[in-house]
Amino acid sequence: MNFGITELLLIALIVFLLFGSKKLRGLGGDLGTALKDFKRAMKGEEKGDEKDAGKSDDHNDPQPPKA
């Protein structure tokens, strides 16, 4: 089943009219975030690795040692 440019534009117009620009913009942002998280997971990185690079877990303890 091949779609030409006119069919694709017609489908895009119908989707735009059904959902509106705000909903589509939010959907695009959510899709981008999901793809970024998926790629990060495939690399084996955790979510906080980029921000906490070079920090060890021993120094991030919020509670003082008990005496």
Contacts in CASP RR format, 6 or more apart in sequence:
PFRMAT RR
TARGET T0000
AUTHOR 0000-0000-0000
METHOD contacts of the structure
MODEL  1
MNFGITELLLIALIVFLLFGSKKLRGLGGDLGTALKDFKRAMKGEEKGDE
KDAGKSDDHNDPQPPKA
3 11 0 8 1.000
15 24 0 8 1.000
16 24 0 8 1.000
19 27 0 8 1.000
37 47 0 8 1.000
40 47 0 8 1.000
52 60 0 8 1.000
END
